[in-house]
Amino acid sequence: MELTAAQIQKYQKKTIPQLIKLATVHFNRYIRQRDDLGGYFQCISCGEHKSLDQMNASHYMAAGNYSNTRFNEDNVHGACIKCNKFLHGNLIEYRKRLVQKIGLDRVELVESIARKNVKQDRLSLIWVIENYKLKFKNGKKANSIYR
């Protein structure tokens, strides 16, 4: 997806932290849509089936520590509130199920990307916002620039 001048202009007055917050809203909304199995989801960490009101968009590599994987679809999956918040991601189980879901090569790629120090810029954040708004609206799987 290419950004238009109008799309870029729309966010001119937003700061980087404001853009990150807005991008997170749209990206996480898409992740919840992607992992919706018809009114329920399977937690990536514990494997239990739960109602959608219990779903968080959970980061395997924490967004606060590894900002360059914050918007990587392979890094973010539906997890229940218990695992994501109270068990801090339940990461050992998360990784096991993540390998089953996307394969070891892709998990290791996420881990290697997470270790690179990359700052997010305005244009990439605007792209995330506009891409995931569109993909959510269309109900399609999005293409991530962070793969």
ZADO-903987 format. One record per atom (N, C-alpha, C): residue in three letters; x, y, z. Coordinates in steps of 0.02 Angstrom, whole numbers, plus 32768, in hexadecimal, padded with zeros to 4 digits. Atoms other than C-alpha are relative to their C-alpha. Last residue first. Layout:
BEGIN
AlaXYZ...
END
This chain:
BEGIN
Arg7FEF80478002Arg81A17E3681A9Arg80477FF67FEATyr7FCF80127FCDTyr818F7EEB81E0Tyr80127FB77FFFIle7FBE7FEA8018Ile813A7F2F8144Ile80377FEB8030Ser7FD87FDA7FD2Ser80A27EC78172Ser804380137FE2Asn7FBA800B8010Asn80237E9280F2Asn802A802C802DAla7FD77FC88015Ala7F767E8B813DAla80467FE97FEDLys7FC080057FDFLys7F007DF78141Lys802D80377FE5Lys7FCC8028801FLys7E597E308102Lys803E7FFD802BGly800180427FE1Gly7DBA7E6C8157Gly80347FD17FE3Asn800A80338033Asn7DAA7EFC80DDAsn7FFE7FBA801BLys803E7FF08023Lys7D937F7D8167Lys7FEF7FCA7FCCPhe8035800F7FD1Phe7E1B7F2B81CFPhe7FBC800A7FDDLys800480487FFBLys7E907F2B8139Lys7FC97FEA8031Leu801B801C803ELeu7E6D7FE28116Leu7FF67FB48005Lys80447FE78005Lys7E88801D81C8Lys7FDE7FE17FC3Tyr8029802A7FD4Tyr7F1F7FAA81D2Tyr7FB8801A8006Asn800480458016Asn7F717FF8813AAsn7FD17FD7802BGlu802A8004803CGlu7F4880AC8168Glu7FF77FB87FE7Ile80447FE97FF2Ile7F8C80A18219Ile7FD27FF57FC4Val801F80327FD4Val8024803781ECVal7FB78014800DTrp800F803B8029Trp804E80AB815ATrp7FDD7FCA802AIle803C7FEE8027Ile8040814281CCIle7FEC7FC67FD4Leu803980027FD2Leu80BA80ED8243Leu7FBF80127FDCSer800F80477FF2Ser813480C781B6Ser7FC57FFA802FLeu801E8020803ALeu8129817B8179Leu7FEE7FB7800DArg80437FE8800FArg814581C98223Arg7FDF7FD97FC7Asp80067FBC801AAsp81DF81638250Asp7FB7800F7FEFGln803A7FF9802CGln81F680CC82C0Gln7FFA80497FEBLys80327FD07FE9Lys82A480BA8306Lys7FC880047FCDVal801C7FD98037Val8304801A82E2Val7FCC8030801DAsn80167FC17FE5Asn83787FC2835CAsn7FEA802D7FC6Lys7FE67FC88026Lys83817F0E8325Lys7FE48041801BArg7FBF7FEC7FE5Arg83637E8A83AAArg8020803A7FDAAla80097FDE7FC0Ala82AA7E7B8383Ala8041801B801BIle80157FBB800FIle82D17E5082CDIle7FFB80288041Ser7FC57FDC801ASer83337DB78309Ser7FEF80497FEEGlu7FCE7FF87FCAGlu82A67D798379Glu803D80277FE7Val801B7FCD7FD2Val82247D9682F0Val8033800F8037Leu7FFB7FC08024Leu82927D348276Leu7FE58039802BGlu7FBB7FE97FFAGlu82A47CA882F6Glu800C80417FDBVal7FF67FEC7FBAVal81E77C9B8301Val8047801A8009Arg80207FBE7FF8Arg81DA7C9A8242Arg800680198048Asp7FDB7FCD8027Asp82597C0D8231Asp7FE38046800BLeu7FC47FEA7FDDLeu820A7BA982BFLeu802680367FDBGly7FC180228010Gly815F7B9D826FGly803D801F8021Ile7FE07FDF8039Ile80C57C0E826CIle80427FE07FECLys802C7FD7802ALys80457BB782DCLys8023801B7FC1Gln8032802B8020Gln80A97B29832AGln7FD780277FCDVal7FDB802B802EVal813D7B9E834BVal7FCF7FD27FDCLeu7FEE7FD68039Leu80C37C1B8397Leu80277FD87FCCArg803A7FFD802DArg807A7B938405Arg800D802B7FC3Lys800F80448017Lys81237B6D8453Lys7FC680017FCDArg7FCF80138034Arg81517C26845BArg7FF27FBB7FE4Tyr800C7FD7803CTyr80B17C5484B8Tyr802F7FEA7FC8Glu803780218024Glu80CA7BC38532Glu7FEF80267FBFIle7FE780428012Ile81737C078565Ile7FCB7FDB7FD8Leu7FD68002803BLeu81337CB9855CLeu801B7FBC7FECAsn7FF880497FFBAsn80A07CB385D5Asn802E7FE97FC7Gly7FFB801F8042Gly80827D648594Gly80057FB58002His7FCF7FDA8028His80A57DBD8638His800D7FDF7FBCLeu7FC7802D8006Leu80437D39869CLeu8036801E7FD2Phe7FEE80197FBEPhe7FC47DB886DDPhe803C7FCF7FFELys7FF57FCD7FCCLys7FB67E248642Lys801C7FE28041Asn7FDE7FC38017Asn7FC97DB685A9Asn8011802F8038Cys7FBC800D8018Cys7FA37D0B85F3Cys802680417FF0Lys7FD980207FCCLys7F0D7D40865CLys80497FF67FEAIle7FEB7FCD7FD1Ile7ECC7DBB85D9Ile802D7FE18036Cys80317FEE7FCDCys7EC47D338557Cys801F80328031Ala7FF380237FC1Ala7F387D3784C3Ala7FCC80168032Gly80337FFC7FCDGly7F1B7D65840DGly80137FD6803DHis803580328006His7FBB7D7483ABHis7FCF80088039Val803B7FED7FD9Val80457DF38389Val7FC77FCF7FF2Asn7FEF7FF47FBAAsn80F77DCC8353Asn7FC3800B802CAsp7FE8803F7FE4Asp80CF7D7D82AAAsp800F8007804AGlu8037802F7FF6Glu80657E168281Glu80167FBE801EAsn7FF0803C8027Asn80F87E8C829AAsn7FCA7FCD8010Phe803380078034Phe80B77F3582D8Phe800F7FC57FD1Arg80427FEC7FE6Arg81147F3C837FArg7FC87FF37FCDThr802D8038800DThr81A87EDC8336Thr7FB9800F8019Asn8001800E8047Asn82157F798323Asn7FD97FC07FEESer80307FD88026Ser81E37FB383D0Ser7FFD7FEF7FB6Tyr7FED800F8045Tyr823B7F26842BTyr7FD180237FD0Asn7FB8800F8003Asn82397F5284E4Asn801A7FF87FB9Gly7FDA7FCE7FDAGly81907FA784F2Gly804B7FF77FFCAla7FFF7FC28027Ala81447F3C8468Ala802980368023Ala80257FC87FE3Ala81707E9C84C5Ala800A80417FD8Met7FC87FD57FECMet81B07E0F8455Met7FDF80438014Tyr7FCE80317FEATyr811F7D958455Tyr803E80258017His7FBF80008022His80A47E25844EHis802D7FCA801DSer7FC6800C7FD6Ser7FF07E068484Ser80407FFB7FD6Ala7FCE80098035Ala7F597E51842EAla80437FFD8025Asn7FD07FCA8008Asn7EE37E3484C0Asn802B7FF27FC3Met7FC57FFF802CMet7E4B7DC484BCMet802780418005Gln7FC580127FD9Gln7DD47DA7854FGln804180067FD8Asp7FF67FCA7FCFAsp7D417E0384FEAsp803C7FF2802ELeu7FDA7FC8801CLeu7D577D8C846BLeu800C80388031Ser802C7FD08023Ser7D1E7CF684D1Ser802A803D7FEALys801F7FCD7FD6Lys7DA27C7584FBLys7FD4802D7FD6His80307FD98027His7DE77BD384B6His7FDC802F802FGlu804780057FF0Glu7E7E7B9A851AGlu7FD6802A7FD0Gly8023802C802EGly7F297B8484C8Gly7FB57FFA800DCys8018803B7FDBCys7F867BCC855DCys7FDA7FCF7FD5Ser7FD580147FC9Ser7FF77C498501Ser7FE87FC08023Ile7FBF80168019Ile7FAD7C648454Ile802C7FE48038Cys7FC87FDB7FE3Cys7EFE7C6E84A0Cys80427FE27FE7Gln7FD6802E7FDAGln7E7E7C1F842BGln803D80278017Phe7FBC80058018Phe7DF67C9783F5Phe80257FCC8029Tyr7FD180167FCCTyr7D397CA78401Tyr804680017FE2Gly801D7FF17FBFGly7CAA7CF583A0Gly802A7FE8803BGly804980038004Gly7CD37CA982F8Gly7FE0800A8044Leu80138040801ELeu7D8B7C7D8303Leu7FB57FF87FFDAsp804680117FF0Asp7DC47D308322Asp7FED7FC17FDBAsp8000803A7FD5Asp7E827D31830EAsp7FBB7FEC8019Arg7FDE8039801FArg7E847DA58278Arg7FF97FC08029Gln802A80188037Gln7E037E1B82C3Gln801E7FC17FE0Arg803B801F7FE1Arg7E647E298366Arg7FD07FE57FCBIle7FEB80407FE3Ile7F037E478302Ile7FC57FDC8020Tyr7FF980308036Tyr7EAB7ECF829BTyr80137FBA801CArg8045800F8015Arg7E737F2A8338Arg80017FCD7FC7Asn801B80307FD0Asn7F267F1D8379Asn7FB87FED7FEEPhe7FDE80408008Phe7F697F7182DAPhe7FE17FCB802FHis8016801E803EHis7EE87FFD82DDHis801F7FBB7FF5Val8049800C7FFFVal7EFF80298394Val7FEB7FDA7FC2Thr800C80397FD4Thr7FBD8014838CThr7FB57FEE8003Ala7FED803C8026Ala7FC9808882F6Ala7FF27FC28029Leu8033800B8032Leu7F6A810D8358Leu800D7FC27FD6Lys803E80127FDDLys7FDC80FE83EFLys7FC97FF07FCEIle7FF780447FE6Ile807880FE8382Ile7FC07FE78022Leu8004802D8039Leu803981978324Leu80087FB78016Gln804680038013Gln801B81F383C8Gln7FF57FD17FC5Pro802580287FCEPro80CA81C68404Pro7FB57FFB7FF0Ile7FEE80488006Ile81128204835DIle7FDC7FD78035Thr7FBC800F7FEBThr80B482A9836BThr800E7FB67FF5Lys7FF780347FCDLys801782CC8308Lys804A7FF7800FLys7FFC7FE17FBDLys8001837382AELys800A7FCD8038Gln7FCA7FCF7FFAGln802B83308201Gln8009801A8047Tyr7FDE800D7FC0Tyr7FBC82958210Tyr80378033800FLys8032800A7FCBLys7F3C82C28189Lys80217FF98045Gln80157FBE7FE7Gln7FC88304811AGln7FD17FFA803CIle7FC77FE67FD9Ile801182558105Ile7FED80428021Gln7FF9802B7FC4Gln7F69820E80D0Gln8038801A802CAla80387FF07FD2Ala7F4B82A1805AAla80057FD78040Ala7FEE7FC07FE0Ala7FF8828C800AAla7FC980138033Thr800D7FC48028Thr7FCB81D87FE5Thr8015803D8028Leu80227FC87FDFLeu801B81428038Leu7FF680397FCFGlu7FDB7FC18004Glu804480A97FCFGlu7FD780378023Met802A7FC58000Met800080008000Met802C803E8000
END
